[in-house]
Amino acid sequence: MKRYPLIADHGLVGDLQTAALISDEGVVDWFSAPRFDSPGIFSALLDHDRGGYFRLSVDEPDVSVKQLYYPDTALLVTRFMSPDGVGELIDWMPPIRSAVPSDRHAILRVMRCTRGRVRFTLECRPRFGFGTLPHETALEGRTAAFRAAGICGFLQTNVPLEREGPHDVRGTLELIEGGVAGAAFTVTGPDAPVPPLPTPQEAEQMLWDAVDFWQSWVRTARYRGRWPDMVHRSAITLKLLTYRPTGAPIAAATLGLPEQVGGERNWDYRYTWIRDGSLAVRALLDLGFVEEAAAFAGWIGARVTERAEAPAAGDRPLQIMYRVDGDPTLDETVLEHFEGYRGSYPVRVGNGAADQLQLDIYGEAMYALAQGAGLHAGPNYRAWQAVSGLLDWLARSWDRPDEGIWETRGGQQDFTYSRVMSWVAFDRGLRLAQEFGRPADLETWRQTRDSIFAQVMERGWSESRRALVQSYGGAEVVDASLLLIPRVGMLSPTDPMWLSTLDAIERDLVKDSLVYRYDPAASPDGLRGAEGTFSLCTFLYVDALARAGRVRQARFTFEKMLTYANHVGLFAEEIGPSGEQLGNFPQAFTHLSLIMAATTLDETLDGRPGPA
């Protein structure tokens, strides 16, 4: 077992309320429950010694491994090939189809010998509460019960088990050709009885039920373009990262994975960003997943409404991020007892950026609400009052420095992108008011929208760079966030000012078709160290190139970027200097931007206008 496998050496399984990462060695080294944002139970990816893991592997000399997804599903297959035989491990979590939060979550693991004979080794070492909650272990036959304060884990298997120290269990089982065995790790509440062990027939039925669930869902996608495998895999990944009870997508399944190995840029991404989710609405609608898009649009609407009705909550209508249930409390702390992935310390839990002022989120929220408005009869009276109040607040507040889209910690600036998205907020608000006949201060909104546009064109434009730049009055550097300008409609994708900006981004931020979000050396962000190219930005670059008519370059960049996906089609946040995946994994932002880029590129190649 590798002490720290590569971030990319993992597949993702989940049940629509939480998720687990499983390495290509058959190790569950990340799993939190009962929700995505709960404390870790298996966290070896952040500390091999203290984090805990659940391993099912074939320990044979000269074994080689191949990992893949069963087609169009979230069932992960790990194949162990040795001179003596071939073993296969199938991992999945039964989807929870109810919208009611559950405290019961199971990782199911089926072992098979398809040729010859193989010996599987099982090790189960849970560490509740990121290793801070002690637990008692009771072993009876082939069931191990791990009980900690407020939570229990049960391992059930037909692998003979023995204790390994006071808290862990292990076992080995040799299978001959045609032999099958299984293991289930189930998390429950503190007083739950031992769940019944599924019979082989029940386990097989559960497997095929999960296959049918995922394949039936994917069949509803209306994508008919050139890259169905990657687009469908991205769609499944987005669904795996969405909390079914509220419809809120998280940014990534993990926390603390570094943007630079050994560096300090190690954040907790298990929350819902207004920014990320707003683009997810567009990506889901492009694929025809109306229910999922409407659910998140409704989630954003609920955040706007509740803030409007609780003025004591603060002086601004929205936070930049929330927990999956809408809770705004995300206090940031450090797991001081964890060494971090390959020494990448500190490991942060919670996210202090939640309290930042990021004015772009109001445009992103209105973008999502406008996209979702066509799915129903329009906003009700109470919701529209909240939206109208939000825009009235923004009309008074847009022209002020903020921390910007990238959550920099180097102080507030007049970021151009924040102004661009403030323009979007009023543009979409005006459209909604007129389309649905809602009362609004239309003249103020219109004047504000036009004032923002004029300011961006005057103060955001650098005559010496011939480009729109990152911020007003600072270093005249470009920023990849501005790649969204043609998609949101602030400038035509063939406007000379935009094409000149696109050229400047290409010169300064693009390296071998991969795109950096900005240059920290030229524009310090208050953090030490560097970062890799930002995968989201590369796909936004493809989208912008295609809209600008640079179709051959767009397709080349897109095809090349797809080669950086891992062995099962997943992307982390960034691509490092040697081509490795860095940052939290898998990242929803990357996968939704892949869908957006593929859709735009397909429509451009087919001679149709790309979606807005």
C-alpha positions as CSV (number, residue, x, y, z in Angstrom):
1,M,0.0,0.0,0.0
2,K,1.4,3.4,-1.0
3,R,1.7,5.8,1.8
4,Y,0.3,8.6,-0.3
5,P,-1.0,7.6,-3.7
6,L,-1.3,10.3,-6.4
7,I,-4.5,12.4,-6.1
8,A,-5.4,11.2,-9.6
9,D,-5.1,7.5,-8.6
10,H,-8.7,7.5,-7.3
11,G,-12.2,6.9,-8.4
12,L,-15.3,8.4,-6.7
13,V,-18.3,6.5,-5.4
14,G,-21.3,8.1,-3.6
15,D,-24.9,7.8,-2.6
16,L,-26.1,11.4,-3.3
17,Q,-25.5,12.5,0.4
18,T,-21.9,11.7,0.8
19,A,-19.0,10.2,-1.1
20,A,-15.8,8.2,-0.9
21,L,-12.5,8.1,-2.8
22,I,-11.1,4.7,-3.6
23,S,-7.5,4.3,-4.9
24,D,-6.4,2.0,-7.6
25,E,-5.0,-0.3,-4.9
26,G,-8.5,-0.8,-3.5
27,V,-8.1,1.5,-0.5
28,V,-10.9,3.8,0.7
29,D,-8.7,6.6,2.0
30,W,-11.3,9.3,2.0
31,F,-14.9,9.0,3.4
32,S,-16.9,11.4,5.6
33,A,-20.4,10.7,6.9
34,P,-23.3,11.2,7.2
35,R,-22.9,14.2,4.9
36,F,-20.2,15.5,2.5
37,D,-19.2,18.1,5.1
38,S,-19.1,15.8,8.1
39,P,-15.8,14.8,9.8
40,G,-13.8,12.1,8.1
41,I,-14.0,8.5,9.0
42,F,-11.3,7.3,6.5
43,S,-8.9,10.2,6.0
44,A,-5.6,8.5,5.2
45,L,-5.2,10.7,2.2
46,L,-4.6,13.6,4.6
47,D,-2.6,11.6,7.2
48,H,-1.6,8.0,6.5
49,D,-0.9,7.1,10.1
50,R,-3.8,9.0,11.9
51,G,-6.5,9.2,9.2
52,G,-7.7,5.7,8.8
53,Y,-8.5,3.6,5.8
54,F,-10.4,0.5,4.5
55,R,-8.3,-1.6,2.2
56,L,-9.3,-4.6,0.0
57,S,-6.4,-5.6,-2.2
58,V,-4.7,-8.5,-3.8
59,D,-1.2,-8.9,-2.2
60,E,0.6,-10.9,-4.8
61,P,4.1,-10.4,-6.3
62,D,4.1,-8.8,-9.7
63,V,0.4,-7.8,-9.5
64,S,-0.8,-5.1,-11.9
65,V,-3.9,-3.1,-11.5
66,K,-6.5,-1.5,-13.7
67,Q,-9.4,0.6,-12.5
68,L,-12.5,1.7,-14.5
69,Y,-16.1,2.6,-14.1
70,Y,-18.8,0.2,-15.2
71,P,-20.2,2.1,-18.3
72,D,-22.4,5.1,-17.5
73,T,-22.5,4.4,-13.8
74,A,-20.8,5.3,-10.5
75,L,-19.8,1.7,-9.9
76,L,-16.0,1.4,-9.7
77,V,-14.2,-1.7,-10.9
78,T,-10.7,-2.4,-9.8
79,R,-9.0,-5.4,-11.5
80,F,-5.9,-7.1,-10.0
81,M,-3.9,-9.2,-12.5
82,S,-1.2,-11.5,-11.2
83,P,0.7,-14.5,-12.6
84,D,-1.6,-16.8,-10.5
85,G,-5.0,-15.3,-11.4
86,V,-7.2,-12.3,-11.9
87,G,-9.2,-10.7,-9.1
88,E,-11.9,-8.1,-9.4
89,L,-13.3,-5.6,-6.9
90,I,-16.5,-3.8,-7.5
91,D,-17.2,-0.8,-5.2
92,W,-20.3,1.3,-5.0
93,M,-22.7,3.1,-2.6
94,P,-26.4,2.4,-3.0
95,P,-28.0,5.7,-4.1
96,I,-30.4,7.2,-1.6
97,R,-33.3,8.3,-3.7
98,S,-35.2,10.0,-0.9
99,A,-34.8,13.7,-0.3
100,V,-34.8,13.1,3.4
101,P,-31.3,13.3,5.1
102,S,-30.2,9.9,6.3
103,D,-27.7,8.8,9.0
104,R,-27.2,5.4,7.3
105,H,-24.6,5.2,4.5
106,A,-23.0,2.0,3.1
107,I,-19.9,1.3,1.0
108,L,-20.5,-2.1,-0.7
109,R,-17.5,-4.1,-2.0
110,V,-17.7,-7.3,-3.9
111,M,-14.7,-9.5,-4.6
112,R,-14.5,-12.0,-7.4
113,C,-11.9,-14.3,-8.8
114,T,-12.3,-14.4,-12.6
115,R,-9.3,-16.6,-13.4
116,G,-6.9,-18.9,-11.5
117,R,-6.7,-18.1,-7.8
118,V,-6.1,-14.8,-5.9
119,R,-5.8,-13.9,-2.2
120,F,-7.5,-10.8,-1.0
121,T,-6.3,-8.9,2.1
122,L,-8.8,-6.8,4.1
123,E,-7.8,-4.1,6.6
124,C,-10.4,-1.8,8.2
125,R,-9.1,1.0,10.4
126,P,-11.7,3.7,10.9
127,R,-10.7,6.9,12.6
128,F,-13.8,8.9,13.5
129,G,-13.9,12.7,13.8
130,F,-10.7,13.0,11.7
131,G,-9.1,10.7,14.3
132,T,-10.1,12.7,17.3
133,L,-13.0,10.5,18.5
134,P,-11.9,7.3,20.2
135,H,-13.9,4.2,19.4
136,E,-14.5,0.7,20.8
137,T,-14.3,-2.3,18.6
138,A,-16.4,-5.5,19.1
139,L,-15.6,-8.4,16.9
140,E,-18.1,-11.3,16.6
141,G,-17.6,-13.8,13.8
142,R,-17.3,-11.9,10.6
143,T,-18.9,-8.7,11.9
144,A,-16.9,-5.9,13.5
145,A,-18.7,-3.0,15.3
146,F,-16.8,0.2,15.7
147,R,-18.7,2.5,18.2
148,A,-17.7,6.2,18.9
149,A,-19.5,9.1,20.4
150,G,-22.5,9.9,18.2
151,I,-21.6,7.5,15.4
152,C,-21.1,3.8,14.6
153,G,-19.5,1.9,11.8
154,F,-20.2,-1.8,11.1
155,L,-18.0,-4.0,8.9
156,Q,-19.7,-7.2,7.7
157,T,-17.9,-9.6,5.4
158,N,-17.4,-13.3,4.6
159,V,-13.7,-12.7,5.0
160,P,-12.5,-14.3,8.3
161,L,-11.6,-11.4,10.6
162,E,-9.1,-11.0,13.4
163,R,-8.2,-8.1,15.6
164,E,-5.2,-5.9,14.7
165,G,-4.4,-4.0,17.8
166,P,-7.3,-2.8,20.1
167,H,-9.3,-0.9,17.4
168,D,-8.8,-2.4,14.0
169,V,-9.5,-5.6,12.1
170,R,-7.9,-7.5,9.2
171,G,-8.3,-10.7,7.3
172,T,-7.4,-12.7,4.2
173,L,-9.4,-14.9,1.9
174,E,-8.3,-16.9,-1.1
175,L,-10.7,-17.3,-3.9
176,I,-10.5,-19.7,-6.8
177,E,-12.0,-19.1,-10.3
178,G,-15.7,-18.3,-10.0
179,G,-15.4,-17.5,-6.2
180,V,-17.2,-14.4,-4.8
181,A,-17.0,-12.7,-1.5
182,G,-18.2,-9.3,-0.2
183,A,-17.8,-6.7,2.5
184,A,-20.0,-3.8,3.6
185,F,-19.0,-0.9,5.7
186,T,-22.1,0.8,7.0
187,V,-22.2,4.1,9.0
188,T,-25.2,4.6,11.3
189,G,-26.4,6.7,14.2
190,P,-25.0,5.9,17.7
191,D,-27.7,3.5,18.9
192,A,-28.3,1.5,15.8
193,P,-28.3,-2.2,15.9
194,V,-26.0,-4.3,13.7
195,P,-27.6,-4.2,10.3
196,P,-28.2,-7.6,8.6
197,L,-25.6,-8.9,6.3
198,P,-26.9,-8.9,2.7
199,T,-27.2,-12.4,1.2
200,P,-25.3,-13.0,-2.1
201,Q,-28.6,-12.7,-3.9
202,E,-29.4,-9.5,-2.2
203,A,-26.0,-8.0,-2.8
204,E,-26.3,-8.9,-6.5
205,Q,-29.7,-7.3,-6.7
206,M,-28.4,-4.1,-5.0
207,L,-25.6,-4.0,-7.6
208,W,-27.9,-4.2,-10.5
209,D,-30.3,-1.7,-8.9
210,A,-27.4,0.8,-8.7
211,V,-26.5,0.1,-12.4
212,D,-30.0,0.6,-13.5
213,F,-30.3,3.9,-11.4
214,W,-27.2,5.4,-13.0
215,Q,-27.7,4.2,-16.6
216,S,-31.4,5.2,-16.6
217,W,-30.4,8.7,-15.4
218,V,-27.7,9.1,-18.0
219,R,-30.1,8.0,-20.8
220,T,-32.2,11.1,-20.1
221,A,-29.3,13.3,-21.1
222,R,-29.9,15.0,-24.5
223,Y,-26.2,15.4,-25.3
224,R,-25.6,14.0,-28.8
225,G,-22.2,15.6,-29.5
226,R,-18.7,14.3,-30.2
227,W,-17.5,13.5,-26.6
228,P,-20.3,11.5,-25.0
229,D,-18.1,9.5,-22.7
230,M,-16.4,12.5,-21.1
231,V,-19.6,14.6,-20.9
232,H,-21.6,11.7,-19.3
233,R,-18.8,11.0,-16.9
234,S,-18.7,14.7,-15.9
235,A,-22.5,14.7,-15.5
236,I,-22.4,11.6,-13.2
237,T,-19.6,13.3,-11.2
238,L,-21.7,16.5,-10.8
239,K,-24.6,14.4,-9.6
240,L,-22.4,12.5,-7.2
241,L,-21.3,15.8,-5.7
242,T,-24.8,17.1,-5.3
243,Y,-26.6,16.8,-1.9
244,R,-29.9,15.2,-2.9
245,P,-32.0,16.6,0.1
246,T,-31.4,20.2,-0.9
247,G,-30.1,20.1,-4.5
248,A,-26.9,21.9,-3.5
249,P,-23.7,20.9,-5.3
250,I,-20.4,20.9,-3.4
251,A,-17.2,22.2,-5.0
252,A,-15.3,19.0,-4.4
253,A,-15.5,15.8,-2.4
254,T,-12.4,16.5,-0.3
255,L,-10.6,19.0,1.9
256,G,-7.0,19.8,2.3
257,L,-5.6,18.4,-0.9
258,P,-2.8,20.8,-2.0
259,E,-2.6,23.2,-4.9
260,Q,1.1,22.8,-4.5
261,V,2.5,19.7,-2.8
262,G,4.1,20.9,0.5
263,G,2.5,24.3,0.2
264,E,-0.2,26.1,2.3
265,R,-3.0,26.4,-0.3
266,N,-5.0,23.6,1.2
267,W,-8.6,24.4,1.5
268,D,-11.9,22.7,2.4
269,Y,-14.1,22.5,-0.7
270,R,-17.0,20.4,0.7
271,Y,-19.4,23.3,0.6
272,T,-21.7,25.0,-1.9
273,W,-20.4,28.1,-3.7
274,I,-22.9,30.5,-5.3
275,R,-20.4,30.9,-8.1
276,D,-19.9,27.3,-8.9
277,G,-23.5,26.4,-8.5
278,S,-24.7,29.1,-10.9
279,L,-22.7,27.7,-13.7
280,A,-23.8,24.2,-12.8
281,V,-27.4,25.3,-13.6
282,R,-26.3,26.1,-17.1
283,A,-24.4,22.9,-17.6
284,L,-27.2,20.8,-16.3
285,L,-29.7,22.5,-18.6
286,D,-27.5,22.0,-21.6
287,L,-27.7,18.3,-20.9
288,G,-31.5,18.3,-20.3
289,F,-31.3,17.6,-16.5
290,V,-34.1,20.0,-15.7
291,E,-34.9,18.6,-12.2
292,E,-31.4,19.0,-10.9
293,A,-31.0,22.5,-12.4
294,A,-34.4,23.6,-10.9
295,A,-33.4,22.2,-7.5
296,F,-30.3,24.3,-7.3
297,A,-32.0,27.4,-8.7
298,G,-34.5,26.9,-5.9
299,W,-31.7,26.5,-3.3
300,I,-30.2,29.8,-4.4
301,G,-33.6,31.5,-4.2
302,A,-34.1,30.2,-0.7
303,R,-30.7,31.7,0.4
304,V,-31.7,35.1,-1.1
305,T,-35.2,35.0,0.6
306,E,-34.0,33.9,4.0
307,R,-31.3,36.6,4.1
308,A,-33.8,39.2,3.1
309,E,-36.1,38.2,6.0
310,A,-33.2,38.1,8.5
311,P,-31.5,41.5,8.3
312,A,-29.7,40.9,11.5
313,A,-27.7,38.2,9.7
314,G,-25.4,40.9,8.2
315,D,-25.1,43.9,5.9
316,R,-25.1,41.9,2.7
317,P,-27.8,39.7,1.0
318,L,-25.6,36.6,0.4
319,Q,-22.5,34.8,1.6
320,I,-20.3,33.4,-1.1
321,M,-20.7,29.8,0.2
322,Y,-22.8,27.7,2.5
323,R,-23.1,24.3,3.9
324,V,-25.3,21.9,1.9
325,D,-28.3,22.6,4.0
326,G,-27.9,26.3,3.7
327,D,-26.2,26.8,7.1
328,P,-23.9,29.8,6.7
329,T,-21.5,28.8,9.6
330,L,-18.2,27.7,8.1
331,D,-15.6,28.6,10.8
332,E,-12.1,27.7,9.6
333,T,-9.9,25.6,11.9
334,V,-6.7,23.5,11.3
335,L,-6.4,19.8,12.0
336,E,-3.1,20.3,13.8
337,H,-2.6,16.5,14.3
338,F,-2.7,15.8,10.6
339,E,0.6,16.1,8.6
340,G,-1.3,16.7,5.4
341,Y,-1.0,15.1,2.0
342,R,2.7,14.4,1.5
343,G,3.4,17.0,4.2
344,S,1.1,19.7,2.8
345,Y,0.3,21.5,6.1
346,P,-1.9,23.1,7.3
347,V,-5.0,20.9,6.7
348,R,-7.9,23.3,7.0
349,V,-11.5,22.4,7.9
350,G,-14.2,25.0,7.3
351,N,-13.5,28.0,5.1
352,G,-12.8,31.4,6.3
353,A,-13.4,32.9,2.9
354,A,-17.1,32.5,3.6
355,D,-17.0,35.9,5.2
356,Q,-15.3,37.7,2.3
357,L,-17.0,40.3,0.2
358,Q,-17.2,39.0,-3.3
359,L,-19.5,41.2,-5.4
360,D,-19.4,38.8,-8.4
361,I,-21.7,36.4,-6.6
362,Y,-24.7,38.6,-7.1
363,G,-24.3,38.3,-10.8
364,E,-23.8,34.6,-10.6
365,A,-26.9,34.2,-8.4
366,M,-29.0,36.2,-10.9
367,Y,-27.5,34.3,-13.8
368,A,-28.7,31.1,-12.1
369,L,-32.1,32.4,-11.3
370,A,-32.6,33.7,-14.8
371,Q,-31.6,30.3,-16.2
372,G,-34.0,28.6,-13.9
373,A,-36.9,31.0,-14.4
374,G,-37.9,29.3,-17.7
375,L,-38.5,26.1,-15.8
376,H,-41.6,27.4,-14.0
377,A,-44.1,30.4,-14.1
378,G,-41.5,32.8,-12.6
379,P,-40.7,34.0,-9.1
380,N,-43.5,34.2,-6.6
381,Y,-44.2,37.4,-4.7
382,R,-42.1,36.7,-1.7
383,A,-39.2,35.5,-3.7
384,W,-39.3,38.5,-6.0
385,Q,-39.3,40.9,-3.1
386,A,-36.1,39.3,-2.0
387,V,-34.5,39.4,-5.4
388,S,-35.6,43.0,-5.8
389,G,-34.1,43.9,-2.4
390,L,-30.9,42.2,-3.4
391,L,-30.6,44.3,-6.5
392,D,-31.5,47.5,-4.7
393,W,-28.7,46.7,-2.2
394,L,-26.3,46.1,-5.0
395,A,-27.2,49.4,-6.7
396,R,-25.8,51.1,-3.6
397,S,-22.9,48.7,-3.1
398,W,-21.4,47.6,-6.4
399,D,-18.8,50.3,-6.7
400,R,-16.5,49.2,-3.8
401,P,-13.4,47.0,-3.5
402,D,-13.8,43.3,-2.7
403,E,-11.8,40.1,-2.5
404,G,-12.7,38.9,-5.9
405,I,-13.7,35.6,-7.4
406,W,-10.5,33.7,-6.5
407,E,-10.8,34.4,-2.7
408,T,-7.4,36.0,-2.5
409,R,-6.2,36.9,1.0
410,G,-4.1,39.9,-0.1
411,G,-6.6,42.6,0.6
412,Q,-9.6,44.1,-1.3
413,Q,-9.2,45.6,-4.8
414,D,-11.5,47.0,-7.5
415,F,-11.7,43.7,-9.5
416,T,-12.9,44.0,-13.0
417,Y,-14.6,40.6,-12.9
418,S,-16.7,41.7,-9.9
419,R,-17.9,44.7,-11.9
420,V,-18.7,42.4,-14.9
421,M,-20.9,40.2,-12.8
422,S,-22.5,43.1,-11.1
423,W,-23.5,44.2,-14.7
424,V,-24.9,40.7,-15.2
425,A,-26.9,41.0,-12.0
426,F,-28.8,44.0,-13.3
427,D,-29.0,42.8,-16.8
428,R,-30.7,39.5,-15.7
429,G,-32.8,41.3,-13.1
430,L,-34.2,43.6,-15.8
431,R,-35.0,40.7,-18.0
432,L,-36.8,38.9,-15.3
433,A,-38.8,41.9,-14.2
434,Q,-39.9,42.5,-17.8
435,E,-40.5,38.9,-18.7
436,F,-42.7,38.2,-15.7
437,G,-44.2,41.7,-15.2
438,R,-42.7,42.1,-11.7
439,P,-42.5,45.5,-9.8
440,A,-39.0,46.9,-9.7
441,D,-37.1,50.2,-9.7
442,L,-36.3,49.6,-13.4
443,E,-34.9,53.0,-14.1
444,T,-32.3,52.8,-11.2
445,W,-31.4,49.2,-12.3
446,R,-31.0,50.3,-15.9
447,Q,-28.9,53.3,-15.0
448,T,-26.7,51.2,-12.7
449,R,-26.2,48.5,-15.3
450,D,-25.2,51.1,-17.9
451,S,-22.9,52.9,-15.4
452,I,-21.1,49.6,-14.6
453,F,-20.7,48.9,-18.3
454,A,-19.1,52.3,-19.0
455,Q,-16.8,52.0,-15.9
456,V,-15.6,48.5,-17.0
457,M,-14.8,49.7,-20.5
458,E,-13.0,52.8,-19.2
459,R,-11.3,51.8,-16.0
460,G,-11.0,48.1,-16.7
461,W,-9.3,48.7,-20.1
462,S,-5.6,49.1,-20.3
463,E,-4.5,51.0,-23.4
464,S,-0.9,49.8,-23.0
465,R,-1.9,46.1,-22.7
466,R,-4.8,46.5,-25.2
467,A,-6.8,44.3,-22.8
468,L,-9.3,44.3,-20.0
469,V,-7.2,43.7,-16.9
470,Q,-7.7,42.1,-13.5
471,S,-8.3,45.2,-11.4
472,Y,-8.5,49.0,-11.6
473,G,-5.4,51.0,-10.9
474,G,-3.2,48.1,-9.9
475,A,-0.7,46.0,-11.9
476,E,-1.9,45.8,-15.4
477,V,-2.2,42.0,-15.4
478,V,-4.9,39.8,-17.0
479,D,-7.1,37.3,-15.3
480,A,-8.7,34.2,-16.7
481,S,-12.1,34.9,-14.9
482,L,-12.7,37.5,-17.7
483,L,-13.0,34.5,-20.1
484,L,-16.7,34.5,-19.1
485,I,-17.4,37.9,-20.6
486,P,-18.7,36.6,-24.0
487,R,-20.7,33.8,-22.4
488,V,-22.6,36.3,-20.1
489,G,-23.1,38.7,-23.0
490,M,-21.3,41.8,-21.8
491,L,-19.3,41.9,-25.0
492,S,-19.7,40.1,-28.3
493,P,-17.3,37.2,-28.7
494,T,-15.9,38.9,-31.8
495,D,-15.8,42.5,-30.4
496,P,-12.3,43.9,-31.1
497,M,-11.8,44.8,-27.4
498,W,-12.6,41.2,-26.5
499,L,-10.4,39.6,-29.1
500,S,-7.5,41.8,-28.0
501,T,-8.2,40.7,-24.4
502,L,-8.3,37.1,-25.4
503,D,-4.9,37.5,-27.1
504,A,-3.4,39.0,-24.0
505,I,-4.8,36.1,-21.8
506,E,-3.2,33.7,-24.3
507,R,0.2,35.5,-24.1
508,D,0.3,35.8,-20.3
509,L,-1.7,32.9,-18.9
510,V,-1.7,30.0,-21.4
511,K,1.2,27.5,-21.4
512,D,1.0,24.5,-23.8
513,S,-2.8,25.0,-24.0
514,L,-3.3,25.0,-20.2
515,V,-4.4,28.2,-18.5
516,Y,-3.4,29.8,-15.2
517,R,-6.1,31.8,-13.5
518,Y,-3.7,34.7,-12.8
519,D,0.0,35.3,-12.1
520,P,0.6,35.5,-8.3
521,A,4.1,36.9,-8.9
522,A,2.8,39.9,-10.9
523,S,-0.4,40.2,-8.7
524,P,0.3,39.0,-5.1
525,D,-2.6,37.2,-3.5
526,G,-1.4,37.1,0.1
527,L,-0.3,33.5,0.1
528,R,3.0,31.8,-0.2
529,G,4.0,29.4,-3.0
530,A,2.7,28.9,-6.5
531,E,-0.1,26.9,-8.1
532,G,-0.7,24.9,-11.2
533,T,-2.8,25.7,-14.2
534,F,-6.5,25.9,-13.3
535,S,-8.5,23.3,-15.2
536,L,-11.7,25.3,-15.0
537,C,-9.9,28.2,-16.8
538,T,-8.7,25.9,-19.6
539,F,-12.2,24.8,-20.4
540,L,-13.5,28.5,-20.2
541,Y,-10.7,29.3,-22.7
542,V,-12.0,26.6,-25.0
543,D,-15.5,28.1,-24.7
544,A,-14.2,31.6,-25.5
545,L,-12.1,30.4,-28.4
546,A,-15.0,28.6,-30.0
547,R,-17.3,31.7,-29.6
548,A,-14.6,33.9,-31.1
549,G,-14.6,31.6,-34.2
550,R,-11.1,30.2,-33.5
551,V,-12.6,26.7,-33.8
552,R,-9.5,24.7,-34.8
553,Q,-7.6,26.1,-31.8
554,A,-10.5,25.5,-29.5
555,R,-10.9,21.9,-30.5
556,F,-7.1,21.3,-30.2
557,T,-7.1,22.8,-26.7
558,F,-10.1,20.8,-25.7
559,E,-8.8,17.5,-27.0
560,K,-5.4,18.1,-25.3
561,M,-7.0,19.0,-22.0
562,L,-9.0,15.7,-22.0
563,T,-5.7,13.8,-22.0
564,Y,-5.1,15.2,-18.5
565,A,-8.1,13.4,-17.1
566,N,-7.2,10.5,-14.8
567,H,-7.7,6.9,-15.7
568,V,-11.5,7.0,-15.0
569,G,-12.2,10.4,-16.5
570,L,-12.0,12.6,-13.4
571,F,-10.3,16.0,-12.9
572,A,-9.0,17.7,-9.8
573,E,-8.7,21.5,-9.5
574,E,-5.4,22.0,-11.2
575,I,-2.7,20.5,-13.4
576,G,0.8,20.7,-11.9
577,P,4.1,21.4,-13.6
578,S,4.8,17.7,-14.4
579,G,1.2,17.1,-15.5
580,E,0.0,15.7,-12.2
581,Q,-3.5,16.6,-10.8
582,L,-3.5,18.9,-7.8
583,G,-6.1,20.3,-5.4
584,N,-9.3,18.9,-4.1
585,F,-10.7,16.0,-6.1
586,P,-12.8,15.6,-8.1
587,Q,-13.7,19.3,-8.6
588,A,-17.3,20.1,-9.8
589,F,-16.2,23.4,-11.3
590,T,-13.9,21.6,-13.7
591,H,-16.5,19.0,-14.7
592,L,-19.3,21.6,-15.3
593,S,-16.9,23.7,-17.4
594,L,-16.0,20.7,-19.4
595,I,-19.7,20.2,-20.2
596,M,-20.1,23.9,-21.1
597,A,-17.0,23.8,-23.4
598,A,-18.1,20.6,-25.1
599,T,-21.6,22.0,-25.7
600,T,-20.3,25.3,-27.1
601,L,-17.7,23.6,-29.3
602,D,-20.1,21.1,-30.7
603,E,-22.6,23.8,-31.6
604,T,-19.9,25.9,-33.2
605,L,-18.6,23.0,-35.2
606,D,-22.1,22.3,-36.3
607,G,-22.7,25.9,-37.3
608,R,-25.1,26.7,-34.5
609,P,-24.6,29.5,-31.9
610,G,-23.3,28.4,-28.5
611,P,-25.6,28.6,-25.5
612,A,-25.5,31.7,-23.3
